[in-house]
Amino acid sequence: MPSPVAQYALDRGFPSDLIFTPERAGEETFLSNLRALQPELCITAAYGNILPTKFLNIPPLGTVNIHPSLLPLYRGAAPVQRALQDGVKETGVSLAFTVRALDAGPVIARERVEVDDQIKATDLLALLFSEGVPIMLFDDRSKLLICKLPSIFDGSAKVNAEPQDDSKVTLAPKAR
C-alpha cells in the first residue's frame, strides 16, 4: 500500500517511477535512483530509522526532518505517545536538519501546541504533522515547512539553526 503522501502524489499524476519505497534508505538501488534525481533537499517525516551517511551526502542542502516534539525533548520513535504518558500540557513539532545521531540535528523552527488531556495519540500526531507540513494531511492550517523553505534554500536556516542542548534530551523509544 502506498503511504498517504505517495497516494496523494499518484492521484495528482506524479510519475510512479519517481516514488521510492525502499525497505532501507541504504539500499544501493534506491541511493542510485536518488542520486540520479539530483535533489537539492530531502524532507523526512515519521521515518523511524537513522539515515545512512550515503543518503545524507546526496542533497547539497541537506535533509530536514519534521519531528513531532519540541526537540530536544522526546527524541525517538514514539514522541507523541511518551509525551502523553508524561502528561505534558504542551508539545509541538520541530523542523531540524538531519544528522547521523537520532533526532539530534540543529533545529530550524518549532511550532508549539497545547495538549488537551483528553486527546488521543493518533489525533495529536495528526495535529502535529498538520502543523509541520500541510501536505501530510492535506491541511492548510500551518505552513511551518513552507515558510522555512526559502531560508533553507538560501542557506540562512543552516546558519541560524539552533544546536540542541544535549543536557535537556529526553528519549521516546517505541514500547516493547
Protein Blocks (a to p, Z undefined) as FASTA:
>chain_A
ZZfklmmmmmnopafklcccdfbfkbmklmmmmmmnopabdcdehklpacdfklmmmpmn
bpcddddbddfehiajklmlmmmmnopabdcdddddddfbehkaccfbdcdddddfkbcf
klmmmmmmmmmomklnopakbcklmmmmmmmmnommmmmpccddfklgccddddZZ
